[in-house]
Amino acid sequence: MILVTGGAGYIGSQCALQLLANNYDVLVIDDLSTGHMEIISKIKEFGDVLFFNIKLSDKEAISKIFSEYNIDSVIHFAASSQVAESCINPKKYYVNNVFNSINLFNVMLSHNVNKLIFSSTAAIYGEPNYNPVDENHPKNPINPYGKSKLMIENILDDYDKAYNFKSVRLRYFNVAGADSDCRVGPWHEPETSLIPNILKSSFGSEKEFKIFGNDYPTKDGTCIRDYIDIEDLAQAHILALEYLLNGGGTNYFNLGTAQGELSP
Ligand SMILES: NC(=O)c1ccc[n+]([C@@H]2O[C@H](COP(=O)([O-])OP(=O)(O)OC[C@H]3O[C@@H](n4cnc5c(N)ncnc54)[C@H](O)[C@@H]3O)[C@@H](O)[C@H]2O)c1
Protein backbone atom coordinates (compact mmCIF):
# COMPACT_ATOMS: atom_id res chain seq x y z
CA MET A 1 0.00 0.00 0.00
CA ILE A 2 1.20 3.51 -0.86
CA LEU A 3 0.64 6.31 1.65
CA VAL A 4 -0.04 9.66 -0.04
CA THR A 5 0.15 12.73 2.20
CA GLY A 6 -1.71 15.73 0.82
CA GLY A 7 -3.86 13.61 -1.50
CA ALA A 8 -6.81 16.01 -1.22
CA GLY A 9 -4.75 18.74 -2.88
CA TYR A 10 -4.00 19.65 -6.48
CA ILE A 11 -1.01 17.44 -7.26
CA GLY A 12 -1.64 14.69 -4.69
CA SER A 13 -5.14 14.01 -6.05
CA GLN A 14 -3.91 13.62 -9.64
CA CYS A 15 -1.19 11.30 -8.42
CA ALA A 16 -3.67 9.26 -6.35
CA LEU A 17 -5.79 8.74 -9.48
CA GLN A 18 -2.75 7.57 -11.45
CA LEU A 19 -1.71 5.23 -8.64
CA LEU A 20 -5.18 3.66 -8.72
CA ALA A 21 -4.99 3.36 -12.51
CA ASN A 22 -1.69 1.51 -12.03
CA ASN A 23 -3.34 -0.89 -9.55
CA TYR A 24 -1.67 0.40 -6.38
CA ASP A 25 -3.56 0.37 -3.08
CA VAL A 26 -3.74 3.96 -1.90
CA LEU A 27 -4.14 5.48 1.54
CA VAL A 28 -4.42 9.27 1.81
CA ILE A 29 -3.66 11.42 4.84
CA ASP A 30 -4.76 15.05 4.61
CA ASP A 31 -5.94 17.64 7.13
CA LEU A 32 -7.96 19.47 4.44
CA SER A 33 -6.21 22.73 5.34
CA THR A 34 -5.92 23.61 1.65
CA GLY A 35 -7.31 20.38 0.18
CA HIS A 36 -10.97 19.46 -0.24
CA MET A 37 -13.20 16.58 0.81
CA GLU A 38 -14.97 16.85 -2.56
CA ILE A 39 -11.68 15.86 -4.21
CA ILE A 40 -11.43 12.76 -2.01
CA SER A 41 -15.04 11.84 -2.86
CA LYS A 42 -14.22 12.19 -6.55
CA ILE A 43 -11.11 9.97 -6.26
CA LYS A 44 -13.20 7.35 -4.44
CA GLU A 45 -15.36 7.02 -7.58
CA PHE A 46 -12.32 5.57 -9.35
CA GLY A 47 -10.93 3.17 -6.78
CA ASP A 48 -10.90 1.92 -3.26
CA VAL A 49 -8.97 4.72 -1.58
CA LEU A 50 -8.62 4.92 2.20
CA PHE A 51 -8.79 8.45 3.59
CA PHE A 52 -7.82 9.79 7.02
CA ASN A 53 -8.33 13.40 8.05
CA ILE A 54 -5.13 13.66 10.08
CA LYS A 55 -2.57 16.38 10.62
CA LEU A 56 1.06 15.51 9.95
CA SER A 57 1.87 16.89 13.38
CA ASP A 58 -0.22 14.12 14.96
CA LYS A 59 2.56 11.58 15.33
CA GLU A 60 0.44 9.09 17.27
CA ALA A 61 -2.35 8.99 14.69
CA ILE A 62 0.16 8.53 11.87
CA SER A 63 1.97 5.82 13.78
CA LYS A 64 -1.35 3.99 14.28
CA ILE A 65 -1.88 4.01 10.51
CA PHE A 66 1.55 2.46 9.94
CA SER A 67 0.70 -0.20 12.55
CA GLU A 68 -2.67 -1.03 10.98
CA TYR A 69 -1.77 -0.98 7.28
CA ASN A 70 1.02 -2.57 5.33
CA ILE A 71 2.64 0.54 3.89
CA ASP A 72 5.51 0.01 1.42
CA SER A 73 6.36 3.62 0.64
CA VAL A 74 5.21 7.19 1.07
CA ILE A 75 4.61 9.96 -1.45
CA HIS A 76 4.80 13.16 0.55
CA PHE A 77 2.95 16.13 -0.99
CA ALA A 78 1.48 17.72 2.15
CA ALA A 79 3.04 21.13 2.73
CA SER A 80 2.37 24.84 2.79
CA SER A 81 3.37 26.20 -0.59
CA GLN A 82 2.66 29.88 -1.07
CA VAL A 83 5.89 31.78 -1.58
CA ALA A 84 4.52 35.22 -0.59
CA GLU A 85 2.88 33.85 2.57
CA SER A 86 6.14 32.16 3.54
CA CYS A 87 7.85 35.57 3.67
CA ILE A 88 5.11 37.02 5.91
CA ASN A 89 4.75 33.93 8.12
CA PRO A 90 7.96 31.87 7.94
CA LYS A 91 7.10 30.09 11.19
CA LYS A 92 4.19 28.34 9.48
CA TYR A 93 6.54 27.07 6.74
CA TYR A 94 9.31 25.83 9.00
CA VAL A 95 6.78 24.07 11.26
CA ASN A 96 4.59 22.55 8.56
CA ASN A 97 7.20 21.79 5.92
CA VAL A 98 10.23 20.94 8.04
CA PHE A 99 9.12 19.90 11.52
CA ASN A 100 6.05 17.96 10.35
CA SER A 101 8.04 16.21 7.63
CA ILE A 102 10.61 15.09 10.21
CA ASN A 103 7.71 13.73 12.29
CA LEU A 104 6.57 11.69 9.30
CA PHE A 105 10.08 10.40 8.50
CA ASN A 106 10.64 9.36 12.12
CA VAL A 107 7.36 7.45 12.22
CA MET A 108 8.35 5.75 8.97
CA LEU A 109 11.70 4.77 10.45
CA SER A 110 10.08 3.34 13.57
CA HIS A 111 7.92 1.13 11.32
CA ASN A 112 10.82 0.12 9.05
CA VAL A 113 9.43 1.95 6.01
CA ASN A 114 12.36 3.55 4.20
CA LYS A 115 11.07 4.67 0.79
CA LEU A 116 9.89 8.22 0.18
CA ILE A 117 9.02 10.37 -2.83
CA PHE A 118 9.29 14.01 -1.81
CA SER A 119 7.70 17.07 -3.48
CA SER A 120 10.58 19.47 -3.76
CA THR A 121 10.65 22.58 -5.89
CA ALA A 122 12.75 24.62 -8.31
CA ALA A 123 12.55 27.33 -5.61
CA ILE A 124 15.49 25.59 -3.89
CA TYR A 125 17.78 26.96 -6.65
CA GLY A 126 16.89 30.65 -6.19
CA GLU A 127 17.79 33.09 -8.98
CA PRO A 128 19.22 31.13 -11.94
CA ASN A 129 22.92 31.57 -12.72
CA TYR A 130 22.35 29.84 -16.06
CA ASN A 131 19.52 28.33 -18.08
CA PRO A 132 18.12 25.79 -18.25
CA VAL A 133 18.67 25.14 -14.54
CA ASP A 134 19.94 21.61 -14.04
CA GLU A 135 20.17 19.48 -10.90
CA ASN A 136 23.76 20.64 -10.25
CA HIS A 137 22.85 24.33 -10.22
CA PRO A 138 23.87 26.03 -6.93
CA LYS A 139 21.10 26.06 -4.34
CA ASN A 140 20.38 29.51 -2.94
CA PRO A 141 16.66 29.71 -2.13
CA ILE A 142 15.46 33.29 -1.68
CA ASN A 143 12.33 32.72 0.39
CA PRO A 144 11.35 30.62 3.44
CA TYR A 145 9.27 28.27 1.26
CA GLY A 146 12.29 27.33 -0.89
CA LYS A 147 14.53 27.19 2.19
CA SER A 148 12.13 24.84 3.98
CA LYS A 149 12.20 22.43 1.03
CA LEU A 150 16.00 22.54 0.77
CA MET A 151 16.27 21.81 4.50
CA ILE A 152 14.22 18.66 3.98
CA GLU A 153 16.39 17.61 1.04
CA ASN A 154 19.49 17.95 3.23
CA ILE A 155 17.83 16.03 6.07
CA LEU A 156 16.94 13.26 3.61
CA ASP A 157 20.62 12.93 2.62
CA ASP A 158 21.61 12.55 6.27
CA TYR A 159 18.81 10.05 6.92
CA ASP A 160 20.01 7.97 3.99
CA LYS A 161 23.60 7.93 5.27
CA ALA A 162 22.62 7.12 8.84
CA TYR A 163 19.43 5.06 8.50
CA ASN A 164 19.43 3.77 4.88
CA PHE A 165 16.33 5.93 4.24
CA LYS A 166 15.84 6.08 0.46
CA SER A 167 14.21 9.07 -1.21
CA VAL A 168 13.55 10.50 -4.62
CA ARG A 169 13.22 14.27 -4.51
CA LEU A 170 11.26 15.67 -7.43
CA ARG A 171 11.97 19.35 -7.97
CA TYR A 172 8.93 20.71 -9.76
CA PHE A 173 9.02 23.82 -11.87
CA ASN A 174 5.58 25.44 -12.42
CA VAL A 175 2.86 22.83 -12.41
CA ALA A 176 -0.03 23.55 -14.75
CA GLY A 177 -3.18 21.99 -16.13
CA ALA A 178 -5.84 19.64 -14.85
CA ASP A 179 -6.89 16.05 -15.27
CA SER A 180 -7.82 15.49 -18.94
CA ASP A 181 -11.01 13.67 -17.85
CA CYS A 182 -11.93 16.70 -15.67
CA ARG A 183 -12.06 14.61 -12.49
CA VAL A 184 -9.73 16.79 -10.40
CA GLY A 185 -7.85 20.03 -10.93
CA PRO A 186 -6.37 23.09 -9.23
CA TRP A 187 -8.50 24.44 -6.35
CA HIS A 188 -6.56 26.86 -4.21
CA GLU A 189 -8.01 29.67 -2.09
CA PRO A 190 -6.51 32.14 -2.69
CA GLU A 191 -5.25 31.05 -6.10
CA THR A 192 -1.70 32.29 -6.59
CA SER A 193 -0.76 30.31 -9.71
CA LEU A 194 -0.31 32.24 -12.94
CA ILE A 195 -2.42 30.23 -15.39
CA PRO A 196 -5.60 29.94 -13.25
CA ASN A 197 -5.37 33.68 -12.61
CA ILE A 198 -5.01 34.47 -16.32
CA LEU A 199 -8.10 32.32 -16.98
CA LYS A 200 -10.02 34.05 -14.18
CA SER A 201 -9.25 37.44 -15.65
CA SER A 202 -10.27 36.27 -19.14
CA PHE A 203 -13.48 34.42 -18.27
CA GLY A 204 -14.26 35.15 -14.63
CA SER A 205 -15.10 38.06 -12.39
CA GLU A 206 -11.56 39.37 -11.96
CA LYS A 207 -11.03 41.57 -14.98
CA GLU A 208 -7.53 42.82 -14.25
CA PHE A 209 -4.39 40.75 -14.54
CA LYS A 210 -1.01 42.13 -13.54
CA ILE A 211 2.30 40.68 -14.71
CA PHE A 212 5.14 41.54 -12.35
CA GLY A 213 8.69 42.18 -13.58
CA ASN A 214 9.78 44.30 -16.54
CA ASP A 215 13.57 44.14 -16.59
CA TYR A 216 14.33 40.48 -17.16
CA PRO A 217 16.69 39.82 -20.12
CA THR A 218 13.82 38.74 -22.39
CA LYS A 219 12.07 40.17 -25.47
CA ASP A 220 9.49 42.13 -23.46
CA GLY A 221 11.24 42.25 -20.09
CA THR A 222 8.80 39.89 -18.39
CA CYS A 223 10.13 36.70 -16.85
CA ILE A 224 10.15 33.29 -18.49
CA ARG A 225 8.82 30.30 -16.57
CA ASP A 226 9.11 26.61 -17.20
CA TYR A 227 5.81 24.72 -16.97
CA ILE A 228 5.07 21.05 -16.55
CA ASP A 229 1.71 19.42 -17.14
CA ILE A 230 0.09 17.89 -14.05
CA GLU A 231 -0.48 14.50 -15.71
CA ASP A 232 3.18 14.24 -16.78
CA LEU A 233 4.16 15.25 -13.26
CA ALA A 234 1.98 12.54 -11.70
CA GLN A 235 3.42 9.99 -14.14
CA ALA A 236 6.93 10.95 -12.97
CA HIS A 237 5.88 10.07 -9.41
CA ILE A 238 4.81 6.59 -10.52
CA LEU A 239 8.17 6.12 -12.25
CA ALA A 240 10.04 7.35 -9.16
CA LEU A 241 8.01 5.01 -6.97
CA GLU A 242 8.77 2.03 -9.22
CA TYR A 243 12.44 3.00 -9.18
CA LEU A 244 12.50 2.90 -5.36
CA LEU A 245 10.40 -0.27 -5.12
CA ASN A 246 12.88 -1.95 -7.50
CA GLY A 247 15.76 -1.15 -5.18
CA GLY A 248 16.87 2.26 -6.54
CA GLY A 249 18.93 4.53 -4.30
CA THR A 250 18.39 8.12 -3.21
CA ASN A 251 18.13 10.45 -6.19
CA TYR A 252 16.76 13.81 -7.29
CA PHE A 253 15.32 15.12 -10.53
CA ASN A 254 14.11 18.40 -11.93
CA LEU A 255 10.60 18.14 -13.38
CA GLY A 256 10.08 20.73 -16.10
CA THR A 257 10.38 20.96 -19.85
CA ALA A 258 13.49 23.21 -20.07
CA GLN A 259 11.47 25.27 -22.55
CA GLY A 260 10.25 28.52 -21.11
CA GLU A 261 8.95 30.01 -24.35
CA LEU A 262 8.23 29.03 -27.92
CA SER A 263 10.93 29.68 -30.51
CA PRO A 264 10.47 33.00 -32.35
N1 LIG B 1 1.75 23.61 -7.39
C1 LIG B 1 2.99 23.84 -7.80
O1 LIG B 1 3.23 24.48 -8.85
C2 LIG B 1 4.16 23.28 -7.00
C3 LIG B 1 5.47 23.56 -7.43
C4 LIG B 1 6.56 23.03 -6.72
C5 LIG B 1 6.33 22.22 -5.61
N2 LIG B 1 5.04 21.98 -5.18
C6 LIG B 1 4.87 21.13 -4.00
O2 LIG B 1 3.94 20.09 -4.31
C7 LIG B 1 3.21 19.72 -3.15
C8 LIG B 1 1.73 19.76 -3.46
O3 LIG B 1 1.36 21.05 -3.93
P1 LIG B 1 -0.13 21.41 -4.35
O4 LIG B 1 -0.05 22.51 -5.35
O5 LIG B 1 -0.87 20.15 -4.67
O6 LIG B 1 -0.66 22.01 -2.97
P2 LIG B 1 -2.10 21.85 -2.29
O7 LIG B 1 -2.19 22.92 -1.27
O8 LIG B 1 -3.17 21.77 -3.32
O9 LIG B 1 -1.97 20.42 -1.60
C9 LIG B 1 -1.33 20.22 -0.36
C10 LIG B 1 -2.22 19.28 0.46
O10 LIG B 1 -1.56 18.99 1.70
C11 LIG B 1 -2.50 19.12 2.77
N3 LIG B 1 -1.73 19.48 3.97
C12 LIG B 1 -0.95 20.59 4.16
N4 LIG B 1 -0.40 20.57 5.38
C13 LIG B 1 -0.82 19.42 5.99
C14 LIG B 1 -0.58 18.83 7.26
N5 LIG B 1 0.19 19.40 8.19
N6 LIG B 1 -1.16 17.63 7.54
C15 LIG B 1 -1.95 17.00 6.62
N7 LIG B 1 -2.21 17.53 5.39
C16 LIG B 1 -1.66 18.73 5.08
C17 LIG B 1 -3.47 20.19 2.32
O11 LIG B 1 -4.73 20.12 2.95
C18 LIG B 1 -3.57 19.91 0.80
O12 LIG B 1 -4.60 18.99 0.51
C19 LIG B 1 3.65 20.69 -2.05
O13 LIG B 1 4.62 20.04 -1.26
C20 LIG B 1 4.25 21.85 -2.81
O14 LIG B 1 5.23 22.51 -2.05
C21 LIG B 1 3.97 22.49 -5.84
The ligand as an SDF file (V2000), in Angstrom:
LIG
                    3D

 44 48  0  0  0  0  0  0  0  0999 V2000
    1.7490   23.6050   -7.3880 N   0  0  0  0  0  0  0  0  0  0  0  0
    2.9890   23.8400   -7.7980 C   0  0  0  0  0  0  0  0  0  0  0  0
    3.2270   24.4800   -8.8520 O   0  0  0  0  0  0  0  0  0  0  0  0
    4.1570   23.2790   -6.9980 C   0  0  0  0  0  0  0  0  0  0  0  0
    5.4720   23.5610   -7.4340 C   0  0  0  0  0  0  0  0  0  0  0  0
    6.5560   23.0290   -6.7220 C   0  0  0  0  0  0  0  0  0  0  0  0
    6.3310   22.2180   -5.6070 C   0  0  0  0  0  0  0  0  0  0  0  0
    5.0440   21.9820   -5.1820 N   0  0  0  0  0  0  0  0  0  0  0  0
    4.8680   21.1290   -3.9970 C   0  0  0  0  0  0  0  0  0  0  0  0
    3.9430   20.0940   -4.3110 O   0  0  0  0  0  0  0  0  0  0  0  0
    3.2070   19.7170   -3.1540 C   0  0  0  0  0  0  0  0  0  0  0  0
    1.7260   19.7600   -3.4630 C   0  0  0  0  0  0  0  0  0  0  0  0
    1.3630   21.0520   -3.9250 O   0  0  0  0  0  0  0  0  0  0  0  0
   -0.1300   21.4070   -4.3500 P   0  0  0  0  0  0  0  0  0  0  0  0
   -0.0550   22.5080   -5.3460 O   0  0  0  0  0  0  0  0  0  0  0  0
   -0.8670   20.1550   -4.6660 O   0  0  0  0  0  0  0  0  0  0  0  0
   -0.6600   22.0110   -2.9740 O   0  0  0  0  0  0  0  0  0  0  0  0
   -2.0960   21.8450   -2.2920 P   0  0  0  0  0  0  0  0  0  0  0  0
   -2.1860   22.9170   -1.2660 O   0  0  0  0  0  0  0  0  0  0  0  0
   -3.1710   21.7720   -3.3190 O   0  0  0  0  0  0  0  0  0  0  0  0
   -1.9720   20.4200   -1.6000 O   0  0  0  0  0  0  0  0  0  0  0  0
   -1.3300   20.2170   -0.3580 C   0  0  0  0  0  0  0  0  0  0  0  0
   -2.2200   19.2790    0.4600 C   0  0  0  0  0  0  0  0  0  0  0  0
   -1.5550   18.9920    1.6990 O   0  0  0  0  0  0  0  0  0  0  0  0
   -2.4960   19.1210    2.7660 C   0  0  0  0  0  0  0  0  0  0  0  0
   -1.7250   19.4810    3.9660 N   0  0  0  0  0  0  0  0  0  0  0  0
   -0.9530   20.5860    4.1570 C   0  0  0  0  0  0  0  0  0  0  0  0
   -0.3980   20.5660    5.3810 N   0  0  0  0  0  0  0  0  0  0  0  0
   -0.8180   19.4160    5.9870 C   0  0  0  0  0  0  0  0  0  0  0  0
   -0.5790   18.8250    7.2610 C   0  0  0  0  0  0  0  0  0  0  0  0
    0.1900   19.4030    8.1930 N   0  0  0  0  0  0  0  0  0  0  0  0
   -1.1560   17.6330    7.5400 N   0  0  0  0  0  0  0  0  0  0  0  0
   -1.9510   17.0040    6.6220 C   0  0  0  0  0  0  0  0  0  0  0  0
   -2.2090   17.5340    5.3900 N   0  0  0  0  0  0  0  0  0  0  0  0
   -1.6600   18.7260    5.0840 C   0  0  0  0  0  0  0  0  0  0  0  0
   -3.4690   20.1880    2.3190 C   0  0  0  0  0  0  0  0  0  0  0  0
   -4.7250   20.1180    2.9460 O   0  0  0  0  0  0  0  0  0  0  0  0
   -3.5690   19.9090    0.8040 C   0  0  0  0  0  0  0  0  0  0  0  0
   -4.6000   18.9890    0.5060 O   0  0  0  0  0  0  0  0  0  0  0  0
    3.6460   20.6880   -2.0520 C   0  0  0  0  0  0  0  0  0  0  0  0
    4.6210   20.0370   -1.2620 O   0  0  0  0  0  0  0  0  0  0  0  0
    4.2530   21.8480   -2.8090 C   0  0  0  0  0  0  0  0  0  0  0  0
    5.2340   22.5050   -2.0470 O   0  0  0  0  0  0  0  0  0  0  0  0
    3.9720   22.4900   -5.8420 C   0  0  0  0  0  0  0  0  0  0  0  0
  1  2  1  0
  2  3  2  0
  2  4  1  0
  4  5  1  0
  4 44  2  0
  5  6  2  0
  6  7  1  0
  7  8  2  0
  8  9  1  0
  8 44  1  0
  9 10  1  0
  9 42  1  0
 10 11  1  0
 11 12  1  0
 11 40  1  0
 12 13  1  0
 13 14  1  0
 14 15  2  0
 14 16  1  0
 14 17  1  0
 17 18  1  0
 18 19  2  0
 18 20  1  0
 18 21  1  0
 21 22  1  0
 22 23  1  0
 23 24  1  0
 23 38  1  0
 24 25  1  0
 25 26  1  0
 25 36  1  0
 26 27  1  0
 26 35  1  0
 27 28  2  0
 28 29  1  0
 29 30  1  0
 29 35  2  0
 30 31  1  0
 30 32  2  0
 32 33  1  0
 33 34  2  0
 34 35  1  0
 36 37  1  0
 36 38  1  0
 38 39  1  0
 40 41  1  0
 40 42  1  0
 42 43  1  0
M  CHG  2   8   1  16  -1
M  END
$$$$
